[in-house]
């Protein structure tokens, strides 16, 4: 029955594969959108959906599917994994997005991070589309966006891995996602009272701090893959360590 699971995890098919055929790519985009919406429909109000999907889900120009997702759930956060994270096949591996959504109980206002829109940018003089989520939080791309020549077709954007190990970088990102969810009051606990001063759907999430080269408002309209500064991964700070005042992740 719909709405019966507290947590739904979906690993979409072919999420990390480059489709050089435009029809296949469009078909995959439709399939992944439907898979996320289906997963949300089976998630209980206040429950969580985790989906590993193609970057087209957030980056595509058409926002209709993302609007449908935002009607059902709040985006707690996302992490864009580098190309080759799940498989390493020359010329065929692609970045993937880990989406973490909370199914919104009836009657609660929208909250969480913005993700419905995407914009077109220039990366090393090549036009690419980028989700507004990663515009607001470029640090949640776990690597450097670069243009990669392809053996077939035009160059494509990919995420080049950092020198920081992926498991450390992912842990840092997910720690911040949990902190944001707690701060927004969007944890998995059922809530009957919503604070009057809680953030609405247009609130920006707290951005991860970056080293030189990062900007609070996201990358400029013209990117350069060589100037994307990146701070080293860090262990959890004392404020992130479970204790009497901070019970730890509630997800």
N, C-alpha and C positions, 0 to 999 in steps of 0.2 A: 504494500500500500504506500502511496506517496506520503512523504513527511514522517516516516517512521524511524529514520536513522539519525543518531546524534552526530556521526562523522561519516562523510562519504569521500573516498579517495578515488580519483580517476586518472589513469595513465593512458592518454590518447594515443592512438596508433599513428605511426609515421611522423610523430611530432618533431623528431630530430633529423629528418631527411629533407634534402633540397629537391623539390620537384621542379624540373626544368620545363615541363609541360604546363602551360598556364591553366588548362582545364583541370588537370589533376590538383594543382595548387588551390584553385577555387573550390573544388569538391572537398578537399581536406579542410579548408577553412569553414565551410558550411557544416561538415561533420563534427569538427571540434566545438564550434559554437553550440550546436545542438546537444553535444555530450555534456557541456558545462551546464546548460539549462536543464537537461534531464537530471544531472546530479543534484542540482539545487532543488528540483521538485521532490526528490526523495530525501532531502535533508529536513530534519525537524526544525521548527522555529527556534532560533537561538543556537542551532547546531552549526557545524563547520563543514565546508567543502574544500578539499585540496585537489587541484587539477594541474597536471603537467601537460601543456599544450603548445602548439605552434605559436611563434611570435605574431603571426597574422591575426590571432584573436584580439590582441590589444592594439596592433598597429594598423589594421586595415582601415581604409578611408570610410567605409560604410559603418556608421555607429549603431545601426538598428539592433544588432544582437547584444551589444554592450548595454544599450538602454534597457533591453529586456532583462539582462542580468542585474542591472542596478535597480530595477523594479522589484526584484526578489531578494536581493542580498546587498551587503556592504562589503567592499573590498578592504580587507585588513592590511594587505600588502602583497607584493610580488617580487620575485627574484628572477632575473634573466641570466640563465646559465650560458657559459661560453660554448661556441661551436665545438663539437667533439667531446662534450662532457659525458654523453650517454653512449656514443660509438664514435670511432675515429676512422672514417672512410674518406679518403682523399677526394675532394671535389663534391662530396655528397652530404657532409655533416652540416648541421644547422643549429643555431642557438634555440633554446626552448625556454618557456616561461613557466614558473611555478606560481600559481594563483592560489591565494588563501582568502576564502570568502565566508562570511557569516550570514546564514539565512535570517532575514529580518522578521521578527514576530509582527503579527498584524497590529497596526496602530502605532508602531514606533516610527519616528522620523528617520529619514535617511542620514547616514553618517559614513565614516570611513574616508578612504582616499578617493580622489577624482580619477576616473579612468575611461569615461565615455568617449572623449574626443581624441583625435590624433592629428598631428600636423605634419606638413612636408618640410623637410630641411635639406640642406646641402652638406654632405659629408665628403670631404676631399673632392668637391665639385661634382659629386654624383647625387642626384635627388633621391632621397629616401623618406619613408614615413616613420614617424615615431609617436608612441602613445604619450598622452599628457601625463600619465603616471610617471614615466621615466624622464619626462621633462622636469617635473617637480622634484624627482628623486633620482638623479643620474647615478648616485652611488649604489643603487640596487641593481645596476647592470654589473655583474661580477667579472669585469674585465673592461677592455677598451673597445669601443665601437670602431671598426675599420672597414674599408672597402676591400673586398677580396675578388680578384679575377676568377672567373669560372671557366671551366673547359668548354661549356656550352652556354651560349647566351651572354647577356650583359653582366657586368660585375654586380655583386650583391653585398649588402651590409652583413657583417658577422660580428661576433664578440670574441676578441682575442683574449685568451687567458692571461691572468696576472701572474706575477712572480709569487704572489701570496697563494698558498695552497687553497684549492677550492673549498675544502671542508671548513677551513677557518673563516674564509670570506662569507660562506653561506651561513655559518653560525652567527657571525656578527650581524648580518642582515636580518635573520629570523629573530634574533634577540631584540632588535629594534622594532620589528613587527609586533612582537608580543607586548613590548612596552607601550607602543602606540595603542594597541587594542585595549590594554588595561586603562590607559589614560582616557580613551574615548568611552569607556564603559561598554565595550563590545566584546566581552569575553563570552565563554560558553555557558555561563550561569544564566538561568532565566531571570529576567528583570521586569518588574511591574511598574517601577517608577523611573522616569527618565528625567535627569536634572534639566532645569529650565535653561541653564547656561551651557548645555552640551553642544558640541560642534554639529553643524549640519552637513549636508552633502557637498557643499562647496568648500569646506574646511580643507586646508592643506595638511598633509601628514608631516610630522617632525622628520626632517631630513637627516640622513646619516652624515656625520661630519667627515669631511674629506681633507686631504692635504692640498698643497698648492696646485692650482689649475682647476679646482672645482668652484662652482658658483652657486649661491643659494637658489637662483631662479632657473637652474638648468642650463644646458649648453646653448650657445648662441645660434643664430640662424645658419651660420656657416661653421661647420665643425672642422677640426683638424685632428686626425687620429693620433698625432704625435704629442699633443699638449694636454692629454687627459691625465692629470695628476691623480695619484691614488695613494691613500694612506695605508700603512701596513695593518694587518689584522691585529686585534687586541683581545686579551682575555676580558671577561665580564668585569665591569667596574663594581665597587662595593654596593652602589645603588641598585645594581642588577642582581645581586646575590640574595637568595631567599633569606628572610629574617622576620622578626616580629612586625616590622613596619611594611615589609614588602614580601608578600606570601609566595612570590615566584610566579612563573607562567601559569595562567588559569585556563589555557586553551586545551 
